[in-house]
Amino acid sequence: MATRSAPEEVPHFDLSNPEFSALADEVHAARDKAWFARSNYGVVALRHEQVGALLRDRRLRHGLYSWPELNGVTEGPLHHWWINNLNSQEGDDHRRYRRLLNPLFAPKSIERMAPGFQALTHELIDRFAPTGRCEFVSEFCEEFSARILLQLVGVGESSWRELQRMCGEFGISMGVNIAKELPRIEAALAELYEFTDELIAARRADPGEDAITGLVKTCDSGELTGDELRNMIVMLVFGGLDTTKNQMGIALDVFMRHPDQWDLLAERPELGGRAVEEVLRIEPTVLWISREALEDVEIEGLAIPQGTTVHLLTESASTDPLVGGDVPFDITAEHHPRHLAFGGGPHHCVGHYLARTDMREALPILAKRLRNPRADGPAEFRPWTGLGGPLSLPIAFDPGDAEGRA
Amino acid sequence: MRVILDTELCEANGQCEIMAPDLFRVQADNTVKYEANPDEDRRTEVEDAVEACPTRAIRIKS
């Protein structure tokens, strides 16, 4: 047991080093010594128990809250959006937002979208299948992730490329270039607001039975302001797009390293749900989550003073040997406690059921139709820090039919 | 109405408490104390809690 290691025994990471990887052996070695490491950004929690506890602890707020201010962005449209979005809320406003978003992501309504996810998967594969090769990120993940979000909010899917671009540019705000790239980020935000305003106007003019119409009605009844409504829609579109794109790319890359598991998934498509959980356990796109102490907090003898940010490494926690996480990738296995790829506690990912369901539907179809996938040139990856995943993943495969026959 | 919480699945994320704070309460030991027989007029809130639970640990029996 090393839970109360003296500071000199605690490993140290340089998180600002572009070479740092949240998946590295040094992270796992540190986790096996102690539940936390130190870094140039502060404490980094590494084990399932403590990462889970910090995620659930309401004495800490979402760590992204202060990100713009820490980088000198203290006013203007981005700052306004940021401090008013779901993750920046605690207490009563957080409760109000989550309750309003609940119908949109309710399992019952997401399940109704499953046939659409299957059709979209086949449609995208149909385009490149005859050639036996593709660049999986641009030819599958980008369109898949954007069109699913458009299906969710009920907008014509032809604008997927625009949405992908806007979210990509807006996403720069999550990284270290937030201040330098502020004009570009705010231009993307203005476009996202325009997209949102059109959607709201369309639902107001022609109300449906859908959840966006529900939100517009809530807004018109005064329970949600117009400003809050636009912020909320921007948040859910942005939050779901890059994450799904990255996680799909990661999934294929993981399965290419485990060809027997890919064959198994093609044979047993009912394992799609477990395959998603297993990919999320060993290689989540959200590698790094943070929390900020709202008051002085002590965890297992470690003082976390008010205002301090703690960093939580999801893959390290999810593969923690103390919860049986140090086992090979196996899509027939079930793990308790589960991985922490969607975070936890009050800020647990609101769209987790959508993410789980679209990947659950897509992966078995991909496994049947992309037999024996293999590298077809060098892949490029984002740094394995905040949000990981392939930037490009050129693959070759043997085309299979919908039953997995070559 | 009868509410059932599967303690094997529950991970104490507390989304149920967000949806219905006086019917569900996460305890310090990460168990959830809950009203097993809420009045029928609370059904909407309980349904919200069922839908919001990330581990799908809550069910309505009747």
Boltz contact constraints between the chains, C-beta under 6 A:
constraints:
  - contact:
      token1: [A, 95]
      token2: [B, 18]
      max_distance: 6.0
  - contact:
      token1: [A, 98]
      token2: [B, 18]
      max_distance: 6.0
  - contact:
      token1: [A, 102]
      token2: [B, 48]
      max_distance: 6.0
  - contact:
      token1: [A, 102]
      token2: [B, 51]
      max_distance: 6.0
  - contact:
      token1: [A, 102]
      token2: [B, 52]
      max_distance: 6.0
  - contact:
      token1: [A, 106]
      token2: [B, 51]
      max_distance: 6.0
  - contact:
      token1: [A, 344]
      token2: [B, 13]
      max_distance: 6.0
  - contact:
      token1: [A, 345]
      token2: [B, 13]
      max_distance: 6.0
  - contact:
      token1: [A, 346]
      token2: [B, 14]
      max_distance: 6.0
  - contact:
      token1: [A, 348]
      token2: [B, 13]
      max_distance: 6.0
  - contact:
      token1: [A, 348]
      token2: [B, 54]
      max_distance: 6.0
  - contact:
      token1: [A, 352]
      token2: [B, 54]
      max_distance: 6.0
